[in-house]
Amino acid sequence: MSFVIIGNGAAAVSAVEALREKGYSGDITMITPETTPAYTPCFLADFVKDSASEERLFIKDKGFYEKHRVNLVSGVYATGIDTEDRKVKLSDSGEIKYRKLLIACGAKSVVPLIKGLDGEGVFTFKSLNDAKRLIQAIENKKRFLIIGAGFIGLEVAEALKHKGCEAVLVEKETQVLPGVLDNEGAEIVENKLKDNEVEVFTDTMVTEIRRDRRGKIHGAITNKNQFIECDAVVLSVGVKPDIGLVKDTPIRTSKGILVGPDMMSSVRDVFAAGDIAEIEIGDKKRWLPIHPLAVSGGRVAGENMAGFNSRIDWIPHNLNVLRLFGIYICSMGETSGEHCNAIRQRGVMKKFFMDNKGRLKGVELIGSVERAGLFLSAIQKSLSVNKEFLYRPHYLFPDTL
């Protein structure tokens, strides 16, 4: 029986690399509904803007699978898992037996319940196919309503403006990038959007999509009885782990598949990594759908499948970086706290959030992400920092600064 991996993203290919590097020489079977090599969704907006080719999205080329002796089963979905008989059921009615299993099939876009949403002209933005559908739509649709002003929504708005379309952002919270930036940082970003002719409605919810007799979108109604003209809708209200695959199995789930720091689920020899995994460290559960965690989680899973004892010991509260209309925006850790130290100079704003012992808990950077890695390291080590470090971070620092 093979080691079987469901998925073909960052976590899946990292696990393959770890398995081979750790000496596993047996069969590896990878199941994926897509027919392209592994790619990152992080640059899909650049693909829409024509600033990144499709090939540049690939994190591995086609030769990766042959080099690592992977039996690639593409174009089919995993539809179920039988943990007792150790087999994965496929959408083509086939099944594959496994000795050890890694579930790394990611997350799916959240689709809100909005009247009139079903039908032509509605798009999500999670996969390469989503991006290609949006590119095709740009040819005959010119005014897009984007529901959700998180990082994905902002990236889509910029890409659409770059392609000559009109973009309208609607966010139910009172600011853009809720949960990522504080009010001041969000205001700077919102002003940048407006400077680039992106319309922004905060504290607003779309309650209905209006269509004409032919089913074509011509506008939307909000909870404030506003009518927003548009001919297409992009949903960017978030993603959620695609855990339907493990329904009716003994595999424990909460928001995602629950795994320990070793990435093993509640069922022996079944692992999960990437956006589908919710990691329990101590008494805390953390789900964070970011590329670096998918890479490290996949590697840990692969090493442990090969018989080693690897762990993930720390997960940031959040970690996001975005380049929007020429400025960088970065948020890491907790962007609120008992104490805040702000630096504003030459178009750059830096905010450092600390607890009552002066330990760095979070950082917000707008305009420049220089030395962001040092700040992340200080957060990870829970260091007490002084103003000298905040203004002029050293590359080597003691336990307390």
C-alpha positions in Angstrom: 0.0 0.0 0.0 1.1 3.6 -0.7 1.5 6.6 1.4 -1.4 8.6 0.0 -1.6 12.4 -0.1 -4.9 14.2 -0.9 -4.1 17.5 -2.4 -1.4 19.1 -4.5 -0.6 22.4 -2.8 2.2 23.7 -0.7 1.6 21.3 2.2 1.4 18.3 -0.1 4.6 18.9 -2.0 6.5 19.8 1.2 5.4 16.5 2.6 6.7 14.7 -0.5 10.1 16.4 -0.3 10.3 15.6 3.4 9.5 11.9 2.9 12.2 11.5 0.2 14.8 13.5 2.2 14.2 11.4 5.2 14.8 8.2 3.3 11.3 6.9 2.6 11.6 4.9 -0.7 8.1 3.4 -0.9 5.2 4.4 -3.1 3.7 7.9 -2.8 0.3 8.5 -4.5 -1.1 12.0 -4.8 -4.8 12.7 -5.5 -5.8 16.1 -7.0 -8.7 17.4 -9.0 -6.5 19.9 -10.8 -4.3 19.0 -13.8 -1.6 21.6 -13.3 1.6 21.3 -11.2 1.4 22.6 -7.6 0.9 26.4 -7.5 0.5 29.1 -5.0 -2.7 31.2 -4.8 -0.7 34.0 -3.3 0.0 35.6 -6.7 -3.4 35.0 -8.5 -4.1 38.8 -8.5 -0.7 39.3 -10.3 -1.8 36.7 -12.8 -5.1 38.7 -13.4 -3.0 41.9 -13.9 -0.7 40.1 -16.4 2.3 40.8 -14.2 2.8 37.1 -13.5 2.5 34.3 -16.1 0.7 31.1 -15.3 4.1 29.3 -15.1 5.3 31.7 -12.5 2.5 30.6 -10.2 3.9 27.1 -10.1 5.9 26.2 -7.0 7.0 22.9 -8.7 7.4 22.0 -12.3 6.0 18.9 -14.0 9.4 17.1 -13.5 8.9 17.3 -9.7 6.6 14.3 -9.6 8.8 12.1 -11.7 11.9 13.1 -9.8 10.3 12.3 -6.4 8.6 9.1 -7.9 5.0 10.3 -7.2 2.1 8.5 -8.7 0.0 11.5 -9.6 -3.8 10.8 -9.8 -5.1 14.1 -11.3 -8.5 15.2 -12.5 -10.4 13.3 -9.8 -11.7 14.2 -6.3 -11.4 12.3 -3.1 -15.0 11.8 -2.0 -14.6 9.9 1.2 -12.3 8.1 3.6 -12.7 4.7 5.1 -10.3 4.8 8.1 -11.1 1.2 9.1 -10.2 -0.4 5.7 -7.7 2.4 5.1 -8.9 3.5 1.7 -9.7 6.7 -0.1 -12.8 6.8 -2.3 -12.6 8.7 -5.6 -15.1 10.7 -7.7 -14.6 8.3 -10.7 -15.9 5.4 -8.4 -12.4 4.1 -7.8 -10.6 3.7 -4.5 -7.0 3.7 -3.3 -5.7 1.8 -0.3 -3.3 3.7 2.0 -0.7 2.7 4.6 -0.4 6.3 5.9 -2.6 9.2 4.7 -2.0 13.0 4.6 -5.1 15.1 4.0 -4.0 18.4 2.5 -6.9 19.4 0.3 -7.0 23.0 1.6 -9.9 25.3 2.1 -12.8 26.5 0.0 -14.4 30.0 -0.4 -17.2 31.0 1.9 -20.4 31.7 0.0 -22.8 33.9 2.0 -26.6 33.5 1.8 -27.6 36.5 -0.3 -30.8 36.6 -2.3 -30.1 36.5 -6.1 -26.5 35.3 -5.7 -27.1 32.1 -7.6 -26.5 32.5 -11.3 -24.2 34.0 -13.9 -21.8 36.7 -13.0 -20.7 35.6 -9.5 -17.1 34.7 -8.9 -14.9 33.4 -6.1 -11.1 33.9 -6.0 -9.3 30.9 -4.5 -8.0 28.8 -7.4 -6.3 29.2 -10.7 -9.5 28.3 -12.4 -11.3 31.1 -10.4 -8.7 33.6 -11.7 -9.1 32.4 -15.3 -12.9 32.8 -15.0 -12.4 36.4 -13.7 -10.1 37.2 -16.6 -12.7 36.0 -19.1 -15.4 38.1 -17.4 -13.3 41.3 -17.6 -13.8 41.1 -21.4 -17.5 42.0 -21.1 -18.1 43.1 -17.6 -16.8 46.5 -16.4 -18.2 47.2 -12.9 -17.5 44.7 -10.2 -18.9 44.6 -6.7 -16.5 42.9 -4.3 -18.1 41.6 -1.1 -15.4 41.6 1.6 -12.5 43.9 2.2 -9.9 41.6 3.5 -6.6 40.9 1.8 -8.1 39.0 -1.1 -10.8 41.6 -1.7 -8.2 44.4 -1.8 -6.0 42.4 -4.2 -8.9 41.8 -6.5 -9.9 45.5 -6.4 -6.4 46.5 -7.4 -6.2 43.9 -10.2 -9.6 45.0 -11.6 -8.6 48.6 -11.6 -5.4 47.7 -13.3 -7.4 46.0 -16.1 -9.6 49.1 -16.6 -12.6 48.0 -14.7 -14.5 49.8 -11.9 -14.3 48.3 -8.4 -16.6 48.7 -5.5 -15.7 47.2 -2.1 -18.4 46.4 0.5 -17.4 45.4 4.0 -19.8 44.5 6.8 -17.3 45.6 9.5 -16.5 49.2 10.3 -13.2 49.2 8.5 -11.2 47.6 5.7 -8.9 44.7 6.7 -10.8 44.0 9.9 -8.9 41.9 12.4 -5.7 42.7 10.5 -5.1 46.4 11.1 -6.2 48.8 13.8 -8.5 51.8 12.9 -5.6 54.1 12.1 -3.9 51.7 9.7 -7.2 50.8 8.1 -8.0 54.4 7.5 -4.7 54.9 5.7 -5.4 51.9 3.5 -9.0 53.0 2.8 -7.7 56.4 1.7 -5.2 54.7 -0.6 -8.1 52.7 -2.2 -10.2 55.9 -2.7 -7.2 57.8 -4.2 -7.1 55.0 -6.8 -10.9 55.3 -7.5 -12.0 52.2 -5.7 -15.3 52.9 -4.0 -15.5 51.7 -0.4 -18.6 51.0 1.7 -17.9 49.9 5.3 -20.4 48.9 8.0 -22.5 47.7 5.1 -24.0 44.4 4.1 -25.2 43.2 0.7 -28.7 41.8 1.1 -29.8 41.2 -2.5 -28.3 40.8 -5.9 -30.6 42.3 -8.6 -30.9 40.7 -12.0 -32.8 41.6 -15.1 -35.2 39.3 -16.9 -32.4 37.5 -18.7 -30.7 36.8 -15.4 -27.9 39.4 -15.9 -26.7 41.2 -12.8 -27.4 45.0 -12.8 -26.9 45.9 -9.2 -27.1 45.1 -5.5 -29.2 46.3 -2.5 -27.5 46.9 0.9 -28.9 46.8 4.4 -29.0 50.6 4.3 -31.3 50.5 1.2 -28.5 51.7 -1.1 -28.5 50.5 -4.7 -25.0 49.8 -6.0 -24.8 49.5 -9.7 -22.7 46.5 -10.9 -22.6 43.8 -13.6 -20.6 41.2 -11.7 -19.9 40.1 -8.1 -16.7 38.8 -6.5 -17.0 37.0 -3.2 -14.1 37.5 -0.8 -15.6 37.0 2.6 -13.1 34.4 3.6 -12.3 30.7 3.3 -13.1 27.7 5.5 -11.4 24.2 5.7 -12.9 21.8 3.2 -13.7 19.1 5.9 -16.7 17.5 4.1 -14.3 14.7 3.1 -14.0 13.4 6.7 -17.7 13.6 7.6 -18.9 10.5 9.2 -15.4 9.3 10.1 -13.7 9.1 13.5 -11.4 12.0 12.5 -12.0 14.8 14.9 -12.8 18.2 13.5 -13.6 21.7 14.8 -13.2 24.4 12.3 -10.7 22.2 10.5 -9.3 18.7 11.0 -7.8 18.8 14.5 -4.2 17.8 14.6 -1.4 17.9 17.3 1.9 19.6 16.8 3.0 16.5 15.0 0.2 17.0 12.4 -1.4 13.7 13.2 -5.2 13.6 13.5 -7.2 11.7 16.1 -6.9 8.6 13.9 -3.5 6.8 13.8 -1.5 7.2 10.6 -3.9 9.9 9.3 -2.3 13.3 9.1 -3.5 16.7 8.0 -1.6 19.9 7.0 -2.2 23.2 5.2 -5.4 25.2 5.2 -7.5 22.1 6.2 -5.6 21.6 9.5 -6.4 23.2 12.8 -3.5 22.7 15.1 -3.8 22.1 18.8 -0.8 23.3 20.8 -1.3 23.0 24.5 -4.9 24.0 25.2 -5.1 26.3 22.2 -6.5 25.6 18.8 -5.1 27.6 15.9 -6.3 27.8 12.3 -4.2 30.1 10.1 -4.5 29.7 6.3 -1.1 31.1 5.2 1.5 29.7 2.9 4.5 29.5 5.3 2.4 27.4 7.8 1.3 25.1 5.0 4.9 24.6 4.0 6.1 23.9 7.6 3.1 21.8 8.4 3.5 19.7 5.3 7.2 19.1 6.1 6.4 18.1 9.7 3.7 15.7 8.5 6.0 14.2 5.9 8.9 13.7 8.4 6.6 12.0 10.9 5.0 9.8 8.2 8.6 8.7 7.5 9.0 7.7 11.2 10.7 10.7 12.7 9.5 12.9 15.6 9.0 16.5 14.3 6.7 19.2 15.7 5.4 22.6 15.1 5.8 24.5 18.4 4.6 28.0 17.5 2.0 29.6 15.2 1.7 33.4 14.8 -1.6 35.1 15.7 -1.7 36.3 12.1 0.9 36.9 9.4 -0.1 38.9 6.3 1.8 40.9 3.7 0.2 42.8 0.8 1.4 45.3 -1.8 -1.5 47.6 -2.7 -1.2 50.4 -5.3 2.6 50.7 -4.7 2.6 50.5 -0.9 3.4 47.6 1.4 1.1 46.5 4.2 2.1 44.0 6.8 0.4 42.7 9.9 1.8 40.1 12.3 0.8 38.9 15.7 -1.8 40.7 17.7 -2.6 44.2 16.4 -4.0 45.4 19.7 -2.6 45.4 23.1 -2.1 47.1 26.4 0.6 49.4 25.1 1.3 50.7 21.6 4.4 52.5 20.3 4.0 54.2 16.9 6.5 55.5 14.5 5.4 57.8 11.7 8.0 59.2 9.3 8.4 59.8 5.5 5.3 58.0 4.5 5.9 55.0 6.7 3.9 54.0 9.7 5.0 51.3 12.1 3.0 50.3 15.2 4.3 47.9 17.9 1.9 46.3 20.3 3.2 45.1 23.6 1.9 43.6 26.8 2.3 45.2 30.3 5.8 43.6 30.6 7.0 45.3 27.4 7.0 42.0 25.4 6.3 42.5 21.7 3.0 40.9 20.7 2.3 42.3 17.3 3.4 44.7 14.6 1.7 46.7 11.9 3.7 48.1 9.0 2.4 50.4 6.3 4.7 51.8 3.6 7.7 49.5 4.2 8.2 46.0 5.4 11.9 46.4 6.0 13.2 44.1 8.8 9.8 42.6 9.2 11.5 39.2 9.8 13.3 40.6 12.9 10.1 41.8 14.4 8.4 38.4 13.7 11.3 36.7 15.5 10.9 39.0 18.5 7.2 38.2 18.6 8.0 34.5 18.4 10.5 34.7 21.3 8.2 37.0 23.3 11.0 39.5 23.8 10.8 42.6 25.8 11.9 45.4 23.5 13.0 49.0 23.9 12.7 52.0 21.6 16.2 51.5 20.2 15.2 48.1 18.9 11.9 49.4 17.5 13.6 52.3 15.7 16.8 50.5 14.7 16.4 46.7 15.1 19.6 44.8 15.4 20.3 41.6 13.5 21.6 39.9 16.6 19.8 40.6 19.9 19.8 39.3 23.5 16.8 37.8 25.2 15.8 41.2 26.5 16.1 44.5 24.6 
